[in-house]
Amino acid sequence: MYLDKANQNEKEAYQLVNAKIGYEGQSFDLYLYAENLFDTNYDTEKAYGYYGFYSDPREVGVQLVYRF
């Protein structure tokens, strides 16, 4: 991916792995999830010459959904 019209500032390709596993019941769901599982760093500094984009770190959590 190029970050400018002149195709001089190039951004290398990257892959993110997300995962989610859980139980879905009649009135509630319970999940264990992970985003950016391998903690991939895809920071871009000085994009367009002005500002940067920073990658989100690995996030692991539990999600509970209740329906009533």
DSSP file (Angstrom, degrees, kcal/mol; ACC not computed):
  #  RESIDUE AA STRUCTURE BP1 BP2  ACC     N-H-->O    O-->H-N    N-H-->O    O-->H-N    TCO  KAPPA ALPHA  PHI   PSI    X-CA   Y-CA   Z-CA
    1    1 A M              0   0    0      0, 0.0    10,-3.8     0, 0.0     2,-0.4   0.000 360.0 360.0 360.0 137.5    0.0    0.0    0.0
    2    2 A Y  B     -A   10   0A   0      8,-0.2     8,-0.2     1,-0.1     3,-0.0  -0.821 360.0-156.4-103.4 144.7    1.3    3.5   -0.8
    3    3 A L  S    S+     0   0    0      6,-3.4     2,-0.3    -2,-0.4    45,-0.2   0.355  72.4  42.0-102.1   3.8    0.6    6.4    1.5
    4    4 A D  S >  S-     0   0    0      5,-0.4     3,-1.1    43,-0.1    -2,-0.0  -0.944  82.8-109.9-145.5 166.7    1.0    9.2   -1.1
    5    5 A K  T 3  S+     0   0    0     -2,-0.3    -1,-0.1     1,-0.2    -3,-0.0   0.785 115.2  56.4 -69.4 -28.0    0.0   10.1   -4.6
    6    6 A A  T 3  S-     0   0    0     -3,-0.0    -1,-0.2     1,-0.0    -3,-0.0   0.469 106.0-126.6 -83.4  -1.3    3.6    9.8   -5.9
    7    7 A N  S <  S+     0   0    0     -3,-1.1    -2,-0.1     2,-0.1     3,-0.1   0.889  75.0 119.8  56.4  44.3    3.9    6.2   -4.6
    8    8 A Q        +     0   0    0      1,-0.2     2,-0.8     2,-0.0    -1,-0.1   0.724  57.6  63.9-105.0 -31.4    7.1    7.0   -2.7
    9    9 A N  S    S-     0   0    0      2,-0.0    -6,-3.4    -5,-0.0    -5,-0.4  -0.844  74.0-168.7-100.2 107.4    6.0    6.1    0.9
   10   10 A E  B     -A    2   0A   0     -2,-0.8     2,-0.5    -8,-0.2    -8,-0.2  -0.745  14.4-152.7-102.5 142.3    5.2    2.4    1.0
   11   11 A K        -     0   0    0    -10,-3.8    33,-0.1    -2,-0.3    -2,-0.0  -0.962  23.0-127.5-111.6 124.4    3.5    0.5    3.8
   12   12 A E        -     0   0    0     -2,-0.5     2,-0.1     1,-0.1   -10,-0.0  -0.327  30.2-102.0 -68.0 151.3    4.4   -3.2    4.0
   13   13 A A        -     0   0    0     -2,-0.0     2,-0.3     2,-0.0    -1,-0.1  -0.379  43.2-179.0 -70.4 151.3    1.6   -5.8    4.1
   14   14 A Y        -     0   0    0     -2,-0.1     2,-0.4    28,-0.0    28,-0.0  -0.973  17.6-140.8-147.8 161.1    0.5   -7.3    7.4
   15   15 A Q        -     0   0    0     -2,-0.3     2,-0.4     2,-0.0    25,-0.1  -0.976   8.6-156.9-126.7 140.3   -2.0   -9.9    8.7
   16   16 A L        -     0   0    0     -2,-0.4     2,-0.5    23,-0.1    -2,-0.0  -0.922   5.7-153.1-114.0 142.6   -4.0   -9.8   11.8
   17   17 A V        +     0   0    0     -2,-0.4    20,-3.1     2,-0.0     2,-0.3  -0.970  14.5 179.3-118.0 122.2   -5.5  -12.9   13.5
   18   18 A N        -     0   0    0     -2,-0.5     2,-0.3    18,-0.2    17,-0.2  -0.899   5.4-169.9-116.4 149.6   -8.6  -12.6   15.6
   19   19 A A  E     +B   34   0B   0     15,-2.7    15,-2.6    -2,-0.3     2,-0.3  -0.986   9.4 178.7-141.0 150.0  -10.3  -15.5   17.4
   20   20 A K  E     +B   33   0B   0     -2,-0.3     2,-0.3    13,-0.2    13,-0.2  -0.945   5.0 168.6-153.2 128.9  -13.6  -16.1   19.2
   21   21 A I  E     +B   32   0B   0     11,-2.4    11,-3.2    -2,-0.3     2,-0.3  -0.991  20.5 123.2-138.7 145.9  -15.0  -19.2   20.9
   22   22 A G  E     -B   31   0B   0     -2,-0.3     2,-0.4     9,-0.3     9,-0.3  -0.969  50.6 -82.5-175.2-170.1  -18.0  -19.5   23.1
   23   23 A Y  E     -B   30   0B   0      7,-3.0     7,-2.7    -2,-0.3     2,-0.6  -0.973  26.1-158.1-122.8 132.9  -21.3  -20.9   24.2
   24   24 A E  E     +B   29   0B   0     -2,-0.4     5,-0.2     5,-0.2     2,-0.1  -0.957  19.8 176.0-115.5 116.9  -24.7  -19.6   22.9
   25   25 A G        -     0   0    0      3,-2.8    -2,-0.0    -2,-0.6     0, 0.0  -0.371  45.9 -88.9-106.6-173.0  -27.7  -20.4   25.1
   26   26 A Q  S    S+     0   0    0      1,-0.2     3,-0.1    -2,-0.1    -1,-0.0   0.916 121.5   8.9 -65.2 -45.3  -31.4  -19.5   25.0
   27   27 A S  S    S+     0   0    0      1,-0.2    40,-3.5    39,-0.0     2,-0.3   0.459 129.8  35.3-119.0  -3.5  -31.0  -16.2   27.0
   28   28 A F  E     - C   0  66B   0     38,-0.2    -3,-2.8    40,-0.0     2,-0.3  -0.995  54.9-154.2-150.0 155.6  -27.3  -15.6   27.2
   29   29 A D  E     -BC  24  65B   0     36,-2.7    36,-2.5    -2,-0.3     2,-0.4  -0.963   7.7-163.7-125.7 145.4  -24.0  -16.0   25.3
   30   30 A L  E     +BC  23  64B   0     -7,-2.7    -7,-3.0    -2,-0.3     2,-0.3  -0.991  14.9 177.7-133.4 124.1  -20.5  -16.4   26.8
   31   31 A Y  E     -BC  22  63B   0     32,-2.8    32,-2.4    -2,-0.4     2,-0.5  -0.928  25.6-153.0-128.9 148.9  -17.4  -15.9   24.6
   32   32 A L  E     +BC  21  62B   0    -11,-3.2   -11,-2.4    -2,-0.3     2,-0.3  -0.992  33.4 177.8-112.3 128.0  -13.7  -15.9   25.0
   33   33 A Y  E     -BC  20  61B   0     28,-2.5    28,-2.2    -2,-0.5     2,-0.3  -0.897  22.5-165.4-133.8 160.1  -12.1  -13.7   22.4
   34   34 A A  E     -BC  19  60B   0    -15,-2.6   -15,-2.7    -2,-0.3     2,-0.4  -0.984   5.4-163.1-143.4 133.9   -8.7  -12.4   21.2
   35   35 A E  E    S+ C   0  59B   0     24,-2.9    24,-2.3    -2,-0.3   -17,-0.2  -0.957  81.2   8.4-117.0 139.2   -7.9   -9.5   18.8
   36   36 A N  S >  S-     0   0    0     -2,-0.4     3,-2.4    22,-0.2    -1,-0.2   0.963  80.3-173.9  54.4  55.4   -4.5   -9.2   17.2
   37   37 A L  T 3  S+     0   0    0    -20,-3.1   -19,-0.1     1,-0.3    -2,-0.1   0.787  76.9  43.9 -53.6 -38.3   -3.6  -12.6   18.7
   38   38 A F  T 3  S-     0   0    0    -21,-0.2    -1,-0.3     2,-0.0    -2,-0.1   0.243 110.7-118.6 -95.6  13.3    0.0  -12.6   17.7
   39   39 A D    <   -     0   0    0     -3,-2.4     2,-0.2   -22,-0.2    -2,-0.1   0.898  40.5-166.4  52.7  49.8    0.5   -8.9   18.8
   40   40 A T        -     0   0    0    -23,-0.1     2,-0.7   -25,-0.1    -1,-0.2  -0.461  12.8-140.5 -69.0 133.1    1.4   -7.7   15.3
   41   41 A N        +     0   0    0     -2,-0.2    -1,-0.1     1,-0.1    13,-0.0  -0.870  32.2 161.2 -97.8 116.6    3.0   -4.3   15.1
   42   42 A Y        +     0   0    0     -2,-0.7    -1,-0.1    14,-0.1    11,-0.1  -0.166  17.3 158.1-127.7  39.5    1.7   -2.3   12.1
   43   43 A D        -     0   0    0     11,-0.1     2,-0.4    12,-0.1    11,-0.2  -0.297  25.4-159.2 -61.8 145.8    2.6    1.3   13.1
   44   44 A T  E     -D   53   0C   0      9,-3.3     9,-2.7   -33,-0.1     3,-0.4  -0.979   7.9-158.7-127.8 117.8    2.9    3.9   10.4
   45   45 A E  E     +     0   0C   0     -2,-0.4     7,-0.2     7,-0.2     4,-0.1  -0.800  69.3   0.8-100.6 138.9    4.9    7.0   11.4
   46   46 A K  E >  S-     0   0C   0     -2,-0.4     3,-1.8     1,-0.2     6,-0.3   0.870  77.9-174.3  58.1  42.8    4.5   10.3    9.5
   47   47 A A  E >> S+D   51   0C   0      4,-2.0     3,-1.8    -3,-0.4     4,-1.6  -0.488  75.0   4.4 -66.3 137.5    1.9    9.1    7.1
   48   48 A Y  T 34 S-     0   0    0      1,-0.3    -1,-0.3   -45,-0.2    -2,-0.1   0.624 126.1 -78.8  59.4  14.2    1.1   11.8    4.6
   49   49 A G  T <4 S+     0   0    0     -3,-1.8    -1,-0.3     2,-0.2    -2,-0.2   0.464 125.1  65.7  81.2  -0.1    3.9   13.8    6.2
   50   50 A Y  T <4 S+     0   0    0     -3,-1.8     2,-0.3     1,-0.4    -2,-0.2   0.755  98.5   9.2-123.7 -45.3    1.8   14.9    9.1
   51   51 A Y  E  <  -D   47   0C   0     -4,-1.6    -4,-2.0    -6,-0.1    -1,-0.4  -0.895  58.8-128.5-143.1 166.3    0.6   12.1   11.5
   52   52 A G  E     -     0   0C   0     -2,-0.3     2,-0.4    -6,-0.3    -7,-0.2  -0.754  10.2-133.9-117.7 163.6    1.0    8.5   12.3
   53   53 A F  E     -D   44   0C   0     -9,-2.7    -9,-3.3    -2,-0.3     2,-0.4  -0.960  21.7-155.0-113.5 133.9   -1.2    5.4   12.7
   54   54 A Y        -     0   0    0     -2,-0.4     2,-0.1   -11,-0.2   -11,-0.1  -0.921  15.4-121.5-116.2 136.4   -0.5    3.2   15.7
   55   55 A S        -     0   0    0     -2,-0.4   -12,-0.1     1,-0.1   -14,-0.0  -0.402  25.3-115.9 -73.8 146.3   -1.4   -0.5   15.9
   56   56 A D        -     0   0    0     -2,-0.1     3,-0.1     1,-0.1    -1,-0.1  -0.629  33.2-123.0 -77.5 138.8   -3.7   -1.8   18.7
   57   57 A P        -     0   0    0      0, 0.0    -1,-0.1     0, 0.0   -22,-0.1  -0.203  45.5 -66.0 -73.8 173.1   -1.9   -4.2   21.0
   58   58 A R        -     0   0    0    -21,-0.1     2,-0.4   -24,-0.1   -22,-0.2  -0.334  53.3-163.3 -57.8 138.3   -3.2   -7.7   21.7
   59   59 A E  E     +C   35   0B   0    -24,-2.3   -24,-2.9    -3,-0.1     2,-0.4  -0.994  10.9 178.4-130.2 125.9   -6.5   -7.8   23.4
   60   60 A V  E     +C   34   0B   0     -2,-0.4     2,-0.3   -26,-0.2   -26,-0.2  -0.984  20.2 138.6-125.5 136.9   -7.9  -10.9   25.2
   61   61 A G  E     -C   33   0B   0    -28,-2.2   -28,-2.5    -2,-0.4     2,-0.4  -0.954  46.4-105.5-162.9-180.0  -11.2  -10.9   27.0
   62   62 A V  E     -C   32   0B   0     -2,-0.3     2,-0.4   -30,-0.2   -30,-0.2  -0.963  27.2-160.5-120.0 136.9  -14.5  -12.4   28.0
   63   63 A Q  E     -C   31   0B   0    -32,-2.4   -32,-2.8    -2,-0.4     2,-0.5  -0.979   3.9-168.8-123.4 130.4  -17.8  -11.2   26.6
   64   64 A L  E     -C   30   0B   0     -2,-0.4     2,-0.5   -34,-0.2   -34,-0.2  -0.978   2.3-171.5-119.2 126.1  -21.2  -11.9   28.1
   65   65 A V  E     -C   29   0B   0    -36,-2.5   -36,-2.7    -2,-0.5     2,-0.5  -0.976   3.0-169.9-118.7 126.3  -24.4  -11.2   26.2
   66   66 A Y  E     -C   28   0B   0     -2,-0.5     2,-0.4   -38,-0.2   -38,-0.2  -0.968   3.3-162.4-119.4 129.1  -27.8  -11.4   28.0
   67   67 A R              0   0    0    -40,-3.5    -2,-0.0    -2,-0.5     0, 0.0  -0.914 360.0 360.0-110.9 134.4  -31.1  -11.3   26.1
   68   68 A F              0   0    0     -2,-0.4    -1,-0.1   -40,-0.0   -40,-0.0   0.344 360.0 360.0-134.5 360.0  -34.4  -10.5   27.9
